[in-house]
Amino acid sequence: MEIFTAVCQSIYEALLYLTNWPLATILLTGGIYFSLRTGFIQRKLPDAIRVTLEKPDKQGSVSSFGALMVSTASRVGSGNIIGVSTAICIGGPGAVFWMWLCAVIGGASAFVESTLAQIYKRKNPDGSSYGGPSYYIESVLKNKFLAVIFALALIFTYGVGYNMLASYNLQSAFSGFSFYSCGCCWYFGIATALLFIVCIMGGGKMIIRSTEFLVPLMGVIYIAFALAAMVINHAGIPGMLVNIFQSAFDFKAICGGFSGSVIMLGMKRGLYSNEAGIGSAPNAAAAAAVSHPVKQGFVQMLSVFIDTLLICSATAFMCLSSPAPVNAADAGAPYVQNAMISTFGTIGPIFIATAMVLFSFTTLLGNFYYVENCFAYLCGRKPAKKLLIPARLTGAFLIAIGAGIKMDIAWGIADISQCVLAFINIPVCIIIGSRAYTALNDYERQRKSGRNPVFNAAEAKLPETTDFWN
């Protein structure tokens, strides 16, 4: 038994190694490749903002804004607070620069995967749509087995590992308060699970409506506090900026230990936080009702920028502009709490706890939207309520349990399964990406002629039959 345990531990550690440089490398390589193939699609940020505000033609359909909020809900989580703090404390302020760079590069991956999801989305009887990587893998590559493996990996990653982790982070936000005791985690877990059930029992559209309200609210409040902190600590801003850029190119920081490399930590925060290229956000992108697939590609690229360039940067600026010292021993919540206390006094920890609750809860909703979409794919059709209800109750149970268990193994298992997603999705998008580039050329041609772009698969010479665009 001891030998078996040792073998399992060795296999686990070997697989966990893939969550570092190999995974970061494939995501970064994919982002650079897609940036070049699309002519640096990131320059289309004004278009992304414009199409986000478009309303769907059919009343009751999912808007571009609604799809943006679901994907942003999943991307933005407690990692935008705790993860950024850890990267700064261990890798130094320069990790912020690499975080920015990787977010910009990753935007191209988000564009390609979400445009493909829109092209090959499927139609519900009521005219609404659904889709994701499993659908474009099956439609173009004709590989049902690979599509099923991707769907299972996504369900496991988001429904088990990441939702349990989000539940743990939510309750841990209160661990520094005097009322918190060792048994409190279970009360928080049960309360979160019950609220989760209320939000998801209405189905995908209920999830979208919930995130449409919560995500903008939490984002605006959090950025407002960050701006207030910068105003209070304005004297420290010049030094903060100097530290970020100097540390980013500091030889010791770059060539330091494997886990403490400033580039490594910046890449992990920039690429892992925004999930660009992982294949999760296309599940939300496919639900949007738009006149052209490229519009939703733009929207999901914007979601990457919101996650990293706004929310993660807000945390970084709020902390680095404060008088709080940067120490590796304070990595995670302690550094953020110290920065907030030095700026706002006792109200600081209360604000961080509130922010983590909102971030974590919307992550739960966004993640489960992806889970239901992949569950529907495995069923071969939209699942009946008698199948969905047990799945939702199981999801709530895992959330309740996740609040009270240690999360080291859950992090590792989720990261390993996330590797499966990236190592399937990035190569697939490279192989079939010509469809997204064709759609982009069609969009730009129509825009130049002064038209509101409308996609037609025949005019674009798309080789496959689609549910919507023929």
N, C-alpha and C positions, 0 to 999 in steps of 0.2 A: 504493500500500500504506500509506503514511503517513497519507493522508487517511482510508482505511478504518479504520485503527487508532484515529485520533483520534475518528471517529464512534462506534465501538464503545465507546471509553472514556467519551465523553459520555453515551451511552445508559446505560452501567453506572452512572455517577455519578448520573444522574437517577433511575434505579430505586433506587439505594441510599439516596437522600434519603427514600424512602417508609418506610424502617426507623426513622425518627425520629418527628417529631410526627404525621404522618398515621396511622401504624400505632398509635402510643400513643393517639391520639385515638379511633380506632374501638374499640380494646380498652377504654379507660376509659369511653367512652359506652355501650358494650354492657354493661359491668359495672354502671354506674349504673342503666340501664334494667331489667336483670334483677333488681337489688336491689329496685327499686320494685315491679315486677310480682309478685315472690314475697313481698312484705311483709317484706323484709329477712331472707332465708333464713339469713343468717349467725348469727342468734340461735339457730339449731338446732344449734349446735356440740355440746351434750351428746348429742343424738340421734345425731350423726355418730360420736362416740366409741363409743356403745353398739352401733350396728349394725355397726361395724367388727369387733367381737368375735364376731358371730354366725357359726355354722358352717353350711355348705350342707346341705340335706336329703339330697342324694345323695352317697354316698361317692366321693371322687375328683374331684368338681367343684371349680372354682376358687372359693375363698372370697372374701368381701369384703376380707379382709386381704391375700390374695394379689394381687388387683387393685390394692389400694392400694399395695403394694410395687412393682409394675411401674411404675405411673404416677409414684410418688415417685422411683424409680430414674432415670427419664428426666428428671424435673424437677430433682432434686438433682445437681449436677455441680461441676466445678472453678469454674464461674462463681459459685457460692455463696461461694467464697473470693476468687478473683481479681476477679470482677465487683464485689463489694461493696467491696473495697479500692479499686478504680478510682473507683467512685462517690464514696467518701468523700474520696479525695485530690483529685479534680478538682472535685466539687460541694460538698464540705464535709460535716460531720457531719449536717447537716439532710437530706441525701439519704436517711438511714435512716428518718426520719419519713414521707417520701413513699413510700418502699418499703413501710412498714407499711400506710399508707392504701390504696395500690393493691392490695395483697394481699387486704385485707378486701373491697374492692369486687370484685376479680376472682373471689372465691369464689363469687359468684352466677352468673357465667358458667360456671364449672366445674360448678356444680350443674345448670344447664339443659342444657348440651351432653351431660353424662353421663347424665342422666335420659332424654333423647331416645334416646341410644345403647342404653340398656337396653330401652326400649319397642320399638324396631324392630330388635333383635338377631335374628340368624338361628340356626337349629338345625343342628348337625352330626348325622350318623347315630348317633353314640354318645350323643346327648342333650346334649352340651356346647354352648356358644354362642359366637358371634363377631359383630362388628359395628363400627360407627363412623360418622363423619359421611357417608361415601360411601353407606352403607346408608340412613340416614334422609333424605338428599337424594333418593335414588332412590325410596324408599317413599312419601314425602309429596309432594314436588314433581314426581315423575315425570320427572326430568331426568337421564338417564343420562350425557349429555355432561359436565355440570357435576360429577357424581359422579366421573367418570373423571379430569377435570382435577385435582380435589382429591386423589385417590389418587396420581396421578403427582407432584404437588407435594410431598406428604408423603414419598413414597419418596425423592425427590431431597433434600429438606431434611434428613431424619434419617439416611437410609442413606449419603449421600455427604457433604454439608457438615458436619453435626454429629458424625457418627461419626469422620470424619477429624480434626476439631477436637479431639474428646475424646481421641483417640489421641495427638495432638500435645501436649496439655496433660498427659497422663499421663507421657510421657517427659520433658517439660520440668521436671517436679517435681524431677528429679535433677540439673539442669544446674548447680546451685550447689555440688555436691559435688566433691571433688578427683579422684575416680576417673572422672568424666565427661569424655569426649573427643568430638570432632566426629563420630566414627562410631558412638558409643553409641546414638544415636537409633534406628538401624536394628535393633540387637539388641533394644531395648525394644519396637519395633514388631512384630517377628517373634514375640517371646515373648507379647505381648498378643494378637496374631492367633491364635496356637495355643490359648491359654487360652480365647479367645472361641469358637473352633470347638468345643472340648470342651463348653462350656456350652450352645451353641445347637443342636447336632446332635440333641439329644433333643426339639427342637420347643418349642412355646409353653409347655407345662407344665414343661419342664425350665428354661426361662428364669424362670418364676414361682417355682419352687422355689429357684433360685439367688438371686433377689432377695429372697425371703422371709427368707433367712439373712443376706445381705450388707447390705441396706439398714438393718434395725434395728441391726445390729452397728456399722456405721460412724456412724450417727446418734447412738447412745448414747455412743460413745467421743468423738465430736467435741464434743457438748454437755457431756460430763463435763470435758473439757479446758478448754472455755470457762468453765465454772463455777469450775474451779480457778484459772484466770487472773484471774477477777473477785474471788475470795477473796484472792489474793495482792495484787491491785491495788485492794483495796476502798476505799482512800482516794481513788482517782480516779473512783469511780462517780458521786458527786453532780455533779462538774464535767462528766463525760461526758453525763449526762442534760440538764444545762443547755445544753451546747453543741449537742446534737441539736435541741432545741426552739427555741433562739434562732436557730440557723443555718437551720432550716426556714422561718422567716418573716423572714429577713434580706432586705431589699430588694435589696441588691447581688447576693446569691447567687441570688435568684429571677430578677432581670432581667439577669443577667450574660450572657456569650456563649452562643450557641445550644447548642454542645456541652457547655458547662460549667454550664448552668443546674442548680441544685440540684433543681428539680422534674423536669426532663427526666431527669436521671440516676437519681433515685429512682423515677420511673415505669418507666424501662427495667428497673431491677433488680427492681422489684415485679411488673411485668406480664410482661416477657420471660422472667425466670427461672422463674416458676411456670407459664408456658404457658397460663394460664387464657383460654379463648376461642379458642385457636389450633386446636383440634380434634384434638390428638394423644391426650390422656388418654382420650377416649371409646372409643378402640380397646381399651384395657385394661378400662374400665368394662363394656363389653358382654360380656366373658368371664366375669364373676362370676355365680354362681348365687344369686339372692336372691328373696325372696317378693314384693317390690315394687320397681319401678324407682327410686322416690325414695330408697331405701336406698343405692343406689350413687351417686346424686347427692350425698347427704350425705358419703359416703366420699371422693369426689373433691374436694369442697370442703375436707375435712380435709387432703387431700394438699397443696393450695395453702398452707394455713396452716403445715403442717410445713415445707415448702420455705422459705417466706419468714419467717414469724414465729418459727420456731425456728432453722433452719440459717443463714439469712442474718443473723439477729440475733445468733447465736452468734459469727459472724465479726466483726460490727460491735462488739459489746461487748468481745470479746477484744482487739481492736485499740485501740479508743478509750479503754478503761480503763487501758491501758499507758502508760508514760512516752514511748513512741516518738512523735516529732513527725509531724504530718500535712503532707506535702509533695507537690505535684503531680508532682515528679520521681520519687517513689517509688511512683507508682500501679501497682497490680497486686501481683505476688509480693513485690517488695522491702519494701513497707510491712508486709505480713503477717509476713514473716520478721524484720524489725526488731522488731516488736511481740512476737513469740514469743521472740526472743533476749533482749530486755529483761526478759521474765517468767520464762522457763524455762531460759535459758542455751543451751548447745549442743544440748540435746535438742529445742528448739523447731523448728528446720528439719527435723529427722528426723520429727517428728510431722506437720508440714504436708505433707511429701512423701508420707507414708503416707496421710494423709487424701485428698490429691489423687488418689492411685492408686485408692483405694477408690471415691471419688466418680466418677472418670472411667470406671472399668471397669463399674460398675453402670449408668452412663449408656449405655454401648455396648449392654448387654443390653436395657435398656428401649427404647431407640431402635429396635433391630432387631425387637423384638416388634411395634412399630407398622408397620415396613416389611413384615414377613411378612403382617400382617393386610391391608394395602392390596394387596399382591401377590396374595393370595387373591381379593380383590374383582375385580381385573383379569382373573383367570383364569376368573371366573364360577362357581367352586366351590373346594373345598379343593385346592390344587395337589398333584400327585403328587410323590413324593420325587425323581424324575428332574428335576423343575423346581426344587424347593426346594434341593437340594444345590448346584447351580451358583450359585444366588442367595446361599446362605450362604458359599460359597467366595469369591464376588466381594466380599461384605461384609468377609470377613477380609482379602482382598487390599487393599482400600481402607484398612482400619485399619493394615495394615503400612506402606503408602505414606504415609498421613497423618502418621505419627510423624516423618518426615524431611523434610517440605516446609514452606514458609512458608505461614502460615494466613490472611494478610490477605484474599486473594481468596476463600478458602473461607468465611471469616466473611461476606463481602459477598454471595456467591452464596446461601448458606444463609439469610441475612436477607431477601434479595429473595424467595426462594421461600416463606419464612415469611409474607411479606406476602400472597401468593396465598392461603395457608391462612386467614388472618384475614379477608381481604376477601371470602372465600366463606362461612366458617363463621358469623361474627357476624350478617350479614344473614339467612342461612338460619334461624338460631336465633330471630331476632326474628320472622320470618315464621311459623314453625311452632311457636313457643314455647308456644302455648296448650295443646298436648298435655302439656307438662311441668307447666304450672300446674294443669291438670285432675288430673293424677296426684298433685300435691302436696295438692290439696284432698281427694282420695280418701284419701290416706295420713293426713292429720290427722283426718278424720272417723272413720276406724277406730281411730286411737290414742285419741281422746276417748271412744270406746265401750269401751275397755279391751281391744281385740283386737290381736293381732299382725298388722299390715296385710298383706293379700294382694291383689294387683292382678288385676282382671278387666276386660278391654277393653270388654266389652259393657256392664257396669254403669257404667263411666266414659264410655260413649258415644263411644268412639274411632272415628273414621270409617274407618280403614284396618284391614285384616286383618294380624295379626301371627303370627309363628311360635310364640310362647310364651304370650301372655296371653289368647287366646280360649278 
